[in-house]
């Protein structure tokens, strides 16, 4: 069984990662890649690991909807997906759409695809909203303790500057980031609202950008209703994520330098304050992979009928090949 995938907005970092993953997938092939800036260039000249003569095309919504593909991934900035969704709805309503932006994460008619937490909710939907990178780390860090919490989790996040995309801004300006930690959107960040919506209670989130290129560190401060031991807390995470190849639990706090280029999420520390009611958990993931492209491939696999982890280089113990 072979399925074809088109990518719209393929110039960015996530688009390149997704192209590489699809190129290595045993049952997927690229039908087209759309980029206004790279129109006419060979994909192989821009993306290491991709072979062939496929070239970037500049496709508007109507043209993209007319392309032959089993699935389309929208790798566009926030606020840009709607014309493409409308055109595909009209021309090919059965075609799968995976949207990497925040545009449909609050739309209950779309499946919210964080498989480790939501795969049981998948019921054949053809419209898939891919979670945000910070939102993935936050939810994976908090979810096992969801029923035990006494108040809103407080999350301190630090991302590499690839998370700011390729459009020039202070948040991806390497000169301004050098020897610096840049706070932004300290209240009301879209991922704060996204996680609060998905978990069903308020979550406080304070994001920052650091000088490294890729990878997220998410530190969650969690207050519990009743005192627990560290062993009991860690055991709860182990039970919650048993059998998940893209989740690894560590005794120590994970380091972002060890997650870059890897497809899994690491969760660790489980630091318990005196009294046993406050625990601090640290999660790391690569914002371009498990925070975006790898998760998109999980969702494509689920909806297109492949095994969920096809094309994702993982070993049985969760380590990367």
C-alpha positions as CSV (number, residue, x, y, z in Angstrom):
1,X,0.0,0.0,0.0
2,X,1.5,3.3,-1.1
3,X,0.0,6.7,-0.2
4,X,0.9,10.2,-1.5
5,X,1.4,13.3,0.5
6,X,1.6,17.0,-0.5
7,X,3.2,19.7,1.7
8,X,2.1,23.3,1.5
9,X,4.5,25.8,3.1
10,X,7.5,23.6,2.7
11,X,10.2,26.3,3.0
12,X,10.4,26.3,6.8
13,X,12.4,24.1,9.2
14,X,9.5,21.8,9.9
15,X,8.7,21.3,6.2
16,X,12.2,20.2,5.6
17,X,12.1,17.7,8.5
18,X,8.8,16.3,7.2
19,X,10.2,16.0,3.7
20,X,13.1,13.9,5.1
21,X,10.7,11.7,7.1
22,X,8.4,11.1,4.2
23,X,11.4,10.2,2.0
24,X,12.4,7.5,4.5
25,X,8.9,6.1,4.9
26,X,8.2,2.7,3.4
27,X,4.7,3.5,2.2
28,X,4.6,7.3,1.6
29,X,5.8,9.4,-1.3
30,X,5.8,13.1,-1.9
31,X,3.2,14.2,-4.5
32,X,4.1,17.9,-4.4
33,X,5.7,20.5,-2.2
34,X,4.6,24.1,-2.4
35,X,6.7,27.1,-1.5
36,X,6.5,30.6,-3.0
37,X,10.1,31.5,-2.3
38,X,11.6,28.2,-3.6
39,X,9.4,27.8,-6.7
40,X,11.2,25.9,-9.5
41,X,14.1,24.7,-7.3
42,X,14.8,21.0,-6.9
43,X,13.7,19.8,-3.4
44,X,16.9,17.7,-3.3
45,X,19.0,20.8,-3.6
46,X,17.4,22.3,-0.4
47,X,16.8,19.2,1.8
48,X,19.6,16.8,2.6
49,X,18.3,13.2,2.5
50,X,15.8,13.7,-0.3
51,X,16.6,12.3,-3.7
52,X,14.8,12.8,-7.0
53,X,13.8,15.5,-9.4
54,X,10.7,16.9,-7.6
55,X,10.7,20.7,-7.6
56,X,9.0,23.2,-5.4
57,X,5.8,24.7,-6.9
58,X,4.0,27.9,-6.0
59,X,0.4,26.8,-5.4
60,X,-2.4,29.0,-4.3
61,X,-5.4,27.4,-2.5
62,X,-7.3,26.5,-5.6
63,X,-4.3,25.0,-7.4
64,X,-3.3,23.0,-4.3
65,X,-6.7,21.5,-4.0
66,X,-6.5,20.2,-7.6
67,X,-3.3,18.3,-7.0
68,X,-3.6,14.5,-6.7
69,X,-2.6,13.4,-3.2
70,X,-4.1,11.2,-0.5
71,X,-3.1,13.7,2.2
72,X,-2.0,17.3,2.5
73,X,0.1,18.8,5.3
74,X,-0.4,22.5,5.9
75,X,2.9,23.9,7.2
76,X,1.8,27.5,7.1
77,X,2.0,30.3,9.7
78,X,-1.0,30.8,12.0
79,X,-4.0,32.4,10.3
80,X,-3.2,31.1,6.8
81,X,-4.8,27.7,6.6
82,X,-8.5,28.5,6.1
83,X,-8.4,29.2,2.3
84,X,-6.6,25.9,1.7
85,X,-9.0,23.9,3.9
86,X,-12.0,25.5,2.2
87,X,-10.6,24.7,-1.3
88,X,-9.8,21.1,-0.4
89,X,-13.2,20.7,1.3
90,X,-14.9,21.8,-2.0
91,X,-12.7,19.8,-4.4
92,X,-11.7,16.7,-2.4
93,X,-13.5,16.4,0.9
94,X,-12.2,12.9,1.6
95,X,-8.6,14.0,1.3
96,X,-6.7,14.0,4.6
97,X,-5.5,17.4,5.9
98,X,-3.0,17.7,8.7
99,X,-2.6,21.3,9.9
100,X,0.5,22.2,11.7
101,X,-0.7,25.7,12.7
102,X,-2.9,26.7,15.6
103,X,-5.8,27.5,13.4
104,X,-7.9,24.4,14.1
105,X,-6.7,23.3,17.5
106,X,-9.8,24.8,19.1
107,X,-12.2,23.3,16.6
108,X,-13.9,20.2,18.1
109,X,-14.8,18.9,14.6
110,X,-11.0,18.3,14.0
111,X,-9.1,15.5,15.7
112,X,-6.4,16.9,17.9
113,X,-3.5,14.6,17.2
114,X,-1.3,14.1,20.3
115,X,-1.4,10.3,19.9
116,X,0.1,9.4,23.3
117,X,-2.8,11.2,24.9
118,X,-5.6,11.3,22.2
119,X,-5.3,8.3,19.9
120,X,-8.3,6.7,21.6
121,X,-10.3,9.7,20.4
122,X,-9.6,9.0,16.8
123,X,-12.7,8.0,15.0
124,X,-11.9,8.2,11.3
125,X,-11.6,12.0,11.1
126,X,-10.0,13.3,7.9
127,X,-9.1,16.7,9.4
128,X,-6.2,16.5,11.9
129,X,-4.9,19.4,14.0
130,X,-1.2,18.8,15.0
131,X,-0.4,20.1,18.5
132,X,2.0,22.9,19.1
133,X,5.6,22.1,20.2
134,X,5.4,23.7,23.6
135,X,1.8,22.4,24.0
136,X,3.1,18.8,23.4
137,X,5.8,19.1,26.0
138,X,3.4,20.7,28.6
139,X,0.7,18.1,28.1
140,X,3.0,15.1,28.3
141,X,4.6,16.6,31.4
142,X,1.3,17.2,33.2
143,X,-1.1,14.5,32.0
144,X,-0.1,11.7,34.4
145,X,-0.9,13.9,37.4
146,X,-3.9,15.6,36.0
147,X,-6.4,14.1,38.5
148,X,-4.2,14.8,41.4
149,X,-3.5,18.5,40.9
150,X,-4.5,21.1,43.5
151,X,-4.2,24.1,41.3
152,X,-3.1,25.4,37.9
153,X,0.3,24.1,36.8
154,X,3.0,26.7,36.2
155,X,5.3,26.0,33.3
156,X,8.5,27.7,32.4
157,X,9.5,27.0,28.8
158,X,12.7,27.6,26.8
159,X,12.9,26.9,23.1
160,X,15.7,27.1,20.5
161,X,15.2,29.8,18.0
162,X,14.1,27.5,15.2
163,X,10.7,27.6,16.9
164,X,10.4,31.2,15.7
165,X,10.4,30.1,12.1
166,X,12.3,31.5,9.2
167,X,10.7,35.0,8.9
168,X,13.2,37.4,10.5
169,X,12.4,38.6,14.0
170,X,14.0,39.3,17.3
171,X,13.3,35.7,18.4
172,X,15.4,34.2,15.6
173,X,18.1,36.9,15.4
174,X,21.3,35.1,16.5
175,X,23.0,38.4,17.3
176,X,20.3,39.5,19.7
177,X,20.1,36.0,21.2
178,X,23.8,35.6,21.8
179,X,24.4,35.3,25.6
180,X,20.7,36.1,26.1
181,X,17.4,34.5,27.2
182,X,14.5,36.3,25.6
183,X,11.1,36.2,27.4
184,X,7.9,36.8,25.3
185,X,4.1,36.4,25.4
186,X,4.3,35.8,29.1
187,X,0.5,35.6,29.5
188,X,-2.1,34.4,27.0
189,X,0.3,32.6,24.7
190,X,-1.6,30.4,22.2
191,X,0.0,27.3,23.6
192,X,-1.2,28.2,27.1
193,X,-4.7,28.5,25.8
194,X,-4.3,25.2,23.8
195,X,-3.1,23.2,26.8
196,X,-5.8,24.7,29.1
197,X,-8.4,23.7,26.5
198,X,-7.1,20.2,26.0
199,X,-6.6,19.4,29.7
200,X,-9.7,21.1,30.9
201,X,-8.2,23.4,33.5
202,X,-6.0,26.5,33.5
203,X,-2.3,26.2,32.8
204,X,0.1,29.0,33.3
205,X,2.9,29.2,30.7
206,X,5.9,31.6,30.4
207,X,7.9,31.0,27.2
208,X,11.5,32.1,26.4
209,X,13.8,31.8,23.4
210,X,17.5,30.8,23.9
211,X,20.5,30.9,21.6
212,X,20.5,27.2,20.7
213,X,18.8,26.3,17.4
214,X,16.5,23.4,18.3
215,X,15.0,21.8,21.3
216,X,12.6,22.7,24.1
217,X,13.0,22.5,27.9
218,X,9.7,22.6,29.7
219,X,9.8,22.8,33.6
220,X,6.4,22.2,35.2
221,X,5.7,23.2,38.8
222,X,2.8,21.0,40.0
223,X,0.9,21.3,43.3
224,X,-0.8,18.1,44.5
225,X,-4.0,17.7,46.5
226,X,-2.4,15.1,48.8
227,X,1.2,14.3,49.7
228,X,2.9,11.7,47.5
229,X,6.3,10.0,47.5
230,X,8.7,10.5,44.6
231,X,8.6,6.8,43.9
232,X,4.8,6.9,43.6
233,X,4.9,9.9,41.3
234,X,7.5,8.3,39.0
235,X,5.6,5.0,39.0
236,X,2.5,6.9,37.9
237,X,4.4,8.3,34.9
238,X,5.8,4.9,34.1
239,X,2.3,3.3,34.1
240,X,0.8,6.2,32.1
241,X,3.4,5.9,29.3
242,X,4.1,2.2,29.4
243,X,4.8,0.9,25.9
244,X,5.2,4.3,24.3
245,X,8.3,4.3,22.2
246,X,8.5,8.1,21.9
247,X,8.4,8.7,25.6
248,X,11.4,8.1,27.9
249,X,11.5,8.6,31.6
250,X,14.7,9.7,33.3
251,X,15.6,9.9,37.0
252,X,17.5,13.2,36.5
253,X,16.3,16.3,34.7
254,X,16.8,15.8,30.9
255,X,19.1,18.1,28.9
256,X,18.0,19.9,25.8
257,X,21.4,19.2,24.2
258,X,20.6,15.5,24.3
259,X,17.3,15.8,22.5
260,X,18.2,17.7,19.4
261,X,17.6,15.6,16.3
262,X,15.8,12.9,18.3
263,X,12.2,11.9,17.8
264,X,11.1,11.2,21.3
265,X,10.2,13.2,24.4
266,X,12.2,12.8,27.7
267,X,10.6,13.4,31.1
268,X,12.5,13.5,34.3
269,X,13.6,15.1,37.6
270,X,10.4,14.3,39.6
271,X,11.8,16.7,42.2
272,X,9.6,16.5,45.4
273,X,9.6,19.5,47.8
274,X,9.4,18.9,51.6
275,X,5.9,18.0,52.5
276,X,5.3,15.9,49.4
277,X,2.7,18.2,47.8
278,X,4.9,20.0,45.3
279,X,6.6,18.3,42.4
280,X,8.7,19.7,39.6
281,X,8.9,17.7,36.3
282,X,11.1,18.6,33.4
283,X,10.3,17.6,29.8
284,X,12.5,18.0,26.7
285,X,11.7,17.4,23.0
286,X,12.9,18.6,19.6
287,X,10.4,21.3,18.6
288,X,10.9,20.4,14.9
289,X,10.4,16.7,15.4
290,X,8.2,15.4,18.2
291,X,7.0,18.9,18.5
292,X,6.0,19.1,14.8
293,X,7.1,16.8,12.0
294,X,7.4,13.5,13.8
295,X,4.1,14.0,15.4
296,X,2.6,14.9,12.0
297,X,3.9,11.6,10.7
298,X,2.4,9.7,13.6
299,X,-0.9,11.3,12.6
300,X,-0.5,10.6,8.9
301,X,0.2,7.0,9.7
302,X,-2.9,6.7,11.9
303,X,-5.3,8.2,9.4
304,X,-3.8,6.5,6.3
305,X,-3.8,3.1,7.8
306,X,-0.1,2.5,8.5
307,X,1.4,1.4,11.8
308,X,1.7,4.6,13.9
309,X,5.5,4.5,14.1
310,X,6.3,3.6,10.5
311,X,9.0,5.8,9.1
312,X,10.1,7.1,12.5
313,X,13.5,5.8,13.5
314,X,12.8,4.3,16.9
315,X,14.0,1.1,18.6
316,X,12.0,-1.0,21.0
317,X,13.4,0.7,24.1
318,X,12.5,4.2,22.8
319,X,16.0,5.1,21.8
320,X,16.7,6.4,18.3
321,X,18.4,4.4,15.6
